[in-house]
Amino acid sequence: MKSIFTLLTALTIFTVGTKAQSITDSVSVNASYTHQVWYSFENGEVKSEQVDNWDLAFEINGYNSSIRINHAGGTQLWIYPTADTAAWGSNLDTTGISNWPALLNSDTSWAHGAFNNSADPNDQFDLGWGVYNMTTHHVTGDSIYVIQNTAGNFKAFKMLKLAGGVYSFELADLDGSNSITRMIDKQAFSERNFGYYSITNDETLNREPNRFDWDITFTKYGAPIQGFGVYPVTGVLQNKGIEAAEVYPVNDPESYEDYQSAQFSTEMNIMGYDWKSYDFNSGGYVIADSTVYFCTDQMGNYWKLIFSDFGGSSNGNFYFTKEKLGATGFESFAGESETTLYPNPVAPGQSLRLKTDSQSEPVELTLIDMTGKIVLDKIVEPNTTISTSQLTSGLYLAKIKIGNETRTQKVIVQ
């Protein structure tokens, strides 16, 4: 397991090495795309799991407390339109449900799941499925949902709250019977992006690898397709914080290495699914030509990736070449600061970690509580840890100043 210290230290180092050799590799998600594979550019395949063994994914680290659904497995979600949580336990009338607006995951950000889609953009405390309470420091659920699980069964669903790092929710039959309460404790998934739950099997799942051990994932997922709404596609998504860029057109993809000029983004679907298309005449997939992808990894290296073939549903094989080009120099991401405090929210007694693109310049860090009181004001070294033992639970505004630039960030201490 990579330590966070090792990861952040590596990110601040810029090295120039000899040209690496291109490596041919492949990944299989199996016939009919039944599996999800997490992949490290440096180490290859990290883990494989069935793609349909979950219904709900609860974000472990992140301000939005994202809750995602398994589009690829057939999970669907709707807000019950005619009643709020006070109606829990009564019979839910789902007449016309096919005409209700479905709630959908974002395919560009892990931080915006289907349950977050109803958030009021003008209310910073509204997470969609619930509202952050400044007094209790809890997020309290405010809606009843109808959810269809991977087995095709419909259930009533209600988020209760997120409190003390624990998500709690209720499930019942549509007539209110057979109600159960379940919990997802963030501490049980502290080194994962998400904790998972299967409604079908009434089971909590630790299905992801350590979040610092992988760079991209090969998987089936839901993406908006014109004329079809959200449709299951199979492709490649980036891990949180991993930057990628697509360059097209490129005259000679094999020799092209100008990643410094590429426009990098942390949107999760930069590679996505549309580097391939199905040719009905030949009965196989055609790979987009003149296209190169550049991607960073967990250790701060740049990689070049070229897709060469795709086996389709008959075997689920992805074929590609990869080449390590060098280590990241943050100057390459012009206008995009890498400065952040994490994990966020932070659990009681857990230290905050300051990730910054400054390699040597001291950082002025200020924390302000919601009354306007400055609770911390100190000069710290780049890429350091900050104790939260003296902070009470609540929402804070962090001001991070490096040289003449200042960034602000909301931080929750649970």
Helices and strands as residue ranges (DSSP letters): H 4-11, E 23-28, G 31-33, E 35-40, E 44-50, E 56-59, E 67-69, E 76-79, G 85-87, G 97-99, G 114-116, E 130-132, E 139-141, E 144-148, E 154-163, E 166-172, E 180-185, G 186-189, E 194-198, E 203-205, E 216-225, E 229-238, E 244-247, G 259-261, E 276-279, E 284-287, E 292-296, E 301-310, G 312-314, E 317-327, G 330-332, E 340-342, E 352-355, E 363-369, E 374-380, E 385-386, E 394-402, E 405-413
